[in-house]
Amino acid sequence: GGNVRVAVRCRPFNAREKQLGSPCVLRMADKTTTIVNPVTGDEKTFTFDYSFWSHDPSSTDPPFASQQDVFDSVGADVLENAWRGYNVCLFAYGQTGSGKSYSMVGCGDAATEGIVPKACREIFARLDKTRGQKAQVEVTMIEIYNERVRDLLDVATNANPFETSEAAGLKVRTHPTVGSYVEGLTPCAVRDYDEVEALMARGAAARTVAATNMNAGSSRAHTIVELRVRRWESDGVEVSSRISLVDLAGSERSDAAGSSGTRLKEGAAINKSLSALGNCIAALAERSSGKGSSTKQIPYRDSTLTLLLKDSLGGNSRTVMIAALSPAAVNYEETLSTLRYADRARHIVSSAVVN
């Protein structure tokens, strides 16, 4: 299996942080990340599998990490495992505006393309090289909003999203061999990267997005894109894998994001699922370290998110977590909490086997 691999990435100051003149509280060297308490000067240092310094493009020490650098380090590894028939999962965690979606998706142009589009492109490039072989690629894209699941690629339901209807959403079921799955989710077969791109754009447009005062285009939901790849090698052997790409909603406490009413309810649901995720991560890390009992139940059922990520976390998957960090002193508490969360995730061992 191997542990869940953890990467942290520090972004540049945003406009708000510059306006406040907030100093930088992070520094990185090799795999270590150090955070400095802006009041006391106390330092805490964490070691991760990857520390990406994307704060200052002119930086040479530590070297600046571009979108391509991040993909080459993290994304390529995920793809390699998927190609060999493992289930792989990549999820981005951090407070609103810390750069999760930027790492995962980018800003919609070629220069800032993130891990998800790069990975999809690469899959088709590889399949093209093996043109003689039969292959199938299917995509699903869901949103978990207020604990309910919505199919972002289903045109019919997206005319009437959750904001306006009390629709129950799709049911999550558990199956002894398949694991957790979403009932009634329609996979879309795709033949090339352009088709994937069109689907992603359609799905992104259907997301439940709302402005918080931390971020104008903030998603108030978790988004999970899943690619199922099946290919048949020349000797007839089928290789199948599932690639799950998870963009989590912002992890901040509700007071920071200036929320009330609907926003507050969303915040409660987000916090419920992220704290459930944290509890699962902590319980798995404890079990892996031999401290916890191996029979102790991991609380996957505490939220829709953890139920769906069950396989990715403690089950049959190779998993990478990218924790997105703000460099600014104003976000010190949130950034420290993200670093602690990421540190726990690093201690999980999962048991991935080839499908």
C-alpha positions in Angstrom: 0.0 0.0 0.0 2.3 2.7 1.2 1.2 5.8 3.0 -1.1 8.5 1.7 1.4 10.8 0.0 1.0 14.4 1.0 2.0 17.6 -0.8 1.7 21.1 0.5 1.7 24.2 -1.8 2.1 27.8 -0.8 0.5 30.4 -3.2 1.4 34.1 -3.8 -0.2 36.8 -1.7 -3.7 37.7 -2.9 -5.0 41.3 -3.3 -6.6 41.3 0.2 -3.4 40.1 1.9 -1.3 42.7 0.0 -3.8 45.4 0.9 -3.5 44.4 4.6 0.3 44.4 4.2 0.2 41.0 5.9 3.7 39.4 6.2 4.6 35.9 5.0 4.7 33.3 7.8 5.8 30.3 5.8 9.1 29.1 4.5 10.1 25.9 2.8 13.3 23.9 2.3 13.4 20.6 0.5 10.5 18.6 1.9 10.0 20.7 5.1 7.6 23.5 5.7 8.0 25.9 8.6 5.3 28.2 9.9 6.1 31.1 12.2 3.6 32.5 14.7 3.3 36.2 13.8 2.8 37.2 17.4 5.2 35.1 19.4 7.7 34.1 16.7 7.4 30.5 17.7 8.1 28.1 14.8 6.7 24.7 13.9 8.3 22.6 11.2 6.5 19.8 9.3 7.9 17.3 6.8 5.9 16.2 3.8 6.4 14.1 0.7 6.5 17.3 -1.3 6.7 21.0 -0.4 5.8 23.3 -3.3 6.9 26.9 -3.1 4.6 28.8 -5.5 4.7 32.0 -3.6 7.2 34.1 -5.7 7.9 33.3 -9.3 11.4 34.8 -9.1 12.4 32.6 -6.2 15.3 30.2 -6.7 15.8 29.1 -3.1 13.5 27.3 -2.6 12.8 26.9 -6.4 9.5 28.2 -7.6 7.0 25.4 -8.4 4.9 26.0 -11.5 1.7 24.1 -12.5 3.8 21.9 -14.6 6.3 21.2 -11.8 3.4 20.2 -9.5 2.0 17.9 -12.2 5.4 16.3 -12.9 5.9 15.5 -9.2 2.4 14.5 -8.1 0.1 14.0 -11.1 2.5 11.9 -13.2 2.9 9.5 -10.3 -0.9 9.1 -9.9 -1.3 8.4 -13.6 1.5 5.9 -13.6 -0.3 3.9 -10.9 -3.6 4.2 -12.6 -2.1 2.9 -15.9 -0.8 -0.2 -14.0 -4.4 -0.9 -12.8 -4.5 0.7 -9.3 -7.3 2.9 -8.1 -5.9 6.3 -7.4 -7.3 9.4 -5.7 -6.0 12.9 -5.5 -7.7 15.4 -3.2 -7.1 19.1 -2.5 -7.7 20.5 1.0 -7.4 24.0 2.5 -9.3 27.1 3.4 -11.3 29.0 0.8 -9.0 31.0 -1.5 -5.9 29.0 -0.6 -5.5 27.7 -4.1 -7.1 24.2 -4.1 -9.0 24.7 -7.4 -6.0 26.4 -8.9 -3.9 23.3 -8.3 -6.6 20.9 -9.4 -8.1 22.7 -12.3 -6.3 26.0 -13.1 -7.9 29.2 -14.4 -9.3 27.8 -17.6 -6.4 28.7 -19.9 -3.5 26.7 -21.2 -0.9 28.5 -19.2 -2.5 27.7 -15.8 -3.8 24.3 -16.6 -4.1 22.2 -13.4 -3.6 18.5 -12.5 -7.1 17.4 -13.6 -7.0 18.5 -17.2 -3.3 17.6 -17.5 -4.0 14.1 -16.2 -7.0 13.6 -18.6 -4.9 14.8 -21.5 -2.1 12.4 -20.6 -4.5 9.4 -20.4 -5.6 10.0 -24.0 -2.0 10.5 -25.1 -1.1 7.1 -23.7 -4.2 5.4 -25.1 -3.3 6.9 -28.5 0.1 5.3 -28.4 -1.6 1.9 -27.9 -4.2 2.5 -30.6 -4.4 -1.1 -31.6 -5.8 -2.0 -28.2 -9.4 -1.7 -27.1 -10.1 0.9 -24.4 -13.0 2.6 -22.7 -13.0 5.8 -20.7 -16.0 7.0 -18.7 -16.3 10.2 -16.7 -18.6 11.1 -13.8 -18.7 14.4 -12.0 -20.6 14.9 -8.8 -21.1 17.6 -6.2 -21.7 17.0 -2.5 -23.7 20.0 -1.3 -25.3 20.1 2.2 -24.6 16.3 2.5 -26.6 15.7 -0.7 -25.2 14.3 -4.0 -25.9 15.8 -7.4 -24.8 14.6 -10.8 -23.2 17.6 -12.4 -23.3 16.0 -15.9 -27.0 15.3 -15.8 -28.7 18.1 -17.8 -32.2 17.3 -16.6 -31.5 17.7 -12.9 -29.3 20.7 -13.3 -32.1 22.9 -14.5 -33.3 22.6 -11.0 -30.3 22.5 -8.6 -30.4 22.3 -4.8 -30.6 26.0 -4.1 -34.2 26.1 -5.4 -35.4 22.6 -4.7 -35.4 20.4 -1.7 -34.6 17.5 -4.0 -33.2 14.6 -1.9 -30.2 14.1 -4.2 -28.8 10.8 -5.3 -28.4 7.9 -2.8 -25.0 6.6 -1.8 -25.0 2.8 -1.5 -22.4 0.4 -0.3 -21.7 -2.9 -2.1 -19.4 -5.7 -0.7 -17.2 -5.8 -3.7 -17.7 -2.5 -5.5 -17.5 -0.4 -2.4 -19.4 2.8 -2.1 -21.1 4.1 -5.2 -23.8 6.7 -6.1 -27.0 5.1 -7.3 -28.4 6.5 -10.5 -25.2 8.3 -11.5 -24.8 8.3 -15.3 -21.2 7.8 -16.6 -20.4 9.5 -19.8 -18.3 7.6 -22.3 -15.6 9.8 -23.8 -13.4 9.1 -26.9 -10.9 11.9 -26.6 -9.7 14.8 -24.4 -11.9 17.4 -26.1 -15.0 15.4 -25.0 -13.7 15.4 -21.4 -13.0 19.1 -21.6 -16.5 19.8 -22.8 -18.0 17.7 -20.0 -15.9 19.3 -17.3 -17.0 22.8 -18.6 -20.6 21.7 -18.4 -20.1 20.3 -14.9 -18.3 23.3 -13.7 -21.0 25.6 -14.9 -23.6 23.6 -12.9 -21.7 23.8 -9.6 -23.3 25.5 -6.6 -21.0 28.5 -6.4 -21.5 31.5 -4.0 -19.4 34.4 -3.1 -18.1 34.5 0.5 -16.0 37.4 1.5 -12.9 35.2 1.3 -13.4 34.3 -2.4 -15.7 35.6 -5.1 -16.2 32.3 -7.0 -16.0 30.0 -4.0 -17.5 26.6 -4.3 -19.6 25.7 -1.3 -19.6 22.1 -2.2 -17.1 19.2 -2.7 -16.6 18.3 -6.3 -15.5 14.7 -7.3 -14.5 13.9 -10.9 -14.0 10.3 -11.5 -12.5 8.6 -14.6 -12.9 4.9 -15.1 -10.4 3.6 -17.6 -10.6 0.1 -19.0 -8.1 -1.2 -21.5 -7.3 -4.5 -23.0 -3.6 -5.4 -23.5 -2.5 -7.3 -26.6 -2.7 -10.6 -24.8 -6.3 -9.9 -23.9 -5.7 -9.0 -20.3 -8.0 -6.3 -19.0 -6.5 -3.5 -17.0 -9.0 -1.3 -15.2 -8.6 1.6 -12.8 -10.6 4.4 -11.2 -9.1 7.9 -11.0 -10.8 10.1 -8.4 -10.0 13.8 -8.4 -11.5 15.6 -5.4 -11.7 19.3 -5.0 -12.9 19.8 -1.4 -14.9 22.9 -0.2 -13.1 25.4 1.9 -12.0 24.3 5.4 -12.3 27.6 7.2 -14.4 28.2 10.3 -17.7 30.0 9.4 -16.8 33.3 11.2 -13.8 33.9 8.9 -15.8 33.6 5.7 -18.5 36.2 6.7 -21.4 33.8 6.5 -25.0 33.8 7.6 -28.3 32.1 6.7 -27.8 29.7 3.8 -24.1 30.3 3.9 -24.0 29.2 7.5 -26.0 26.1 6.8 -23.5 25.3 4.0 -20.7 26.0 6.3 -22.1 23.6 8.9 -22.4 20.9 6.3 -18.9 21.5 4.9 -17.5 21.5 8.4 -19.4 18.3 9.2 -17.9 16.5 6.2 -14.4 17.9 6.6 -14.3 17.1 10.3 -15.7 13.6 9.5 -12.8 13.3 7.0 -10.4 14.5 9.6 -11.7 12.0 12.1 -11.4 9.2 9.6 -7.8 10.3 8.7 -6.9 10.5 12.4 -8.4 7.1 13.1 -6.7 5.5 10.1 -3.4 7.2 11.1 -3.8 5.8 14.6 -4.5 2.3 13.3 -1.5 2.5 10.9 0.8 3.5 13.7 -0.3 0.5 15.8 -1.7 2.8 18.5 -5.3 2.2 17.8 -7.0 -1.1 17.8 -7.3 -2.6 14.3 -10.9 -3.6 14.9 -12.0 -0.1 15.9 -14.5 1.2 13.4 -13.4 4.0 11.1 -16.3 6.5 11.1 -16.8 6.6 7.3 -20.6 6.7 7.7 -20.5 10.1 9.5 -20.8 12.0 6.2 -21.6 11.5 2.5 -18.1 12.6 1.7 -16.3 10.1 3.8 -18.6 7.3 2.7 -17.7 8.0 -0.9 -13.9 8.4 -0.1 -13.8 5.3 2.0 -12.0 3.3 -0.7 -9.6 6.1 -1.4 -8.6 6.6 2.2 -8.3 3.3 3.9 -9.2 0.9 1.1 -8.0 -0.1 -2.3 -6.3 3.1 -3.5 -3.1 5.0 -3.8 -3.9 8.5 -2.6 -2.3 11.9 -2.8 -3.4 14.9 -0.8 -2.5 18.4 -1.8 -2.9 20.9 1.1 -3.1 24.4 -0.2 -1.6 27.1 2.0 -2.0 30.9 2.3 1.4 32.5 3.1 -0.1 35.4 5.0 0.0 36.1 8.7 -3.7 37.0 8.7 -4.5 33.4 7.8 -2.0 31.9 10.3 -4.5 29.9 12.4 -6.2 28.4 9.3 -2.8 27.6 7.7 -1.5 25.9 10.8 -4.7 23.9 11.1 -4.3 22.8 7.4 -0.7 21.8 8.1 -1.8 19.7 11.1 -4.5 18.0 9.0 -2.0 17.2 6.3 0.5 15.9 8.8 -2.1 13.4 10.1 -2.9 12.2 6.6 0.8 11.4 6.0 0.6 8.6 8.6 -2.1 6.6 6.9 -1.2 3.3 5.2 -3.7 2.0 2.6 -3.7 -1.4 1.0 -3.8 -0.8 -2.7 -3.9 -3.8 -5.0 -4.1 -4.0 -8.7 -7.7 -4.5 -10.0 
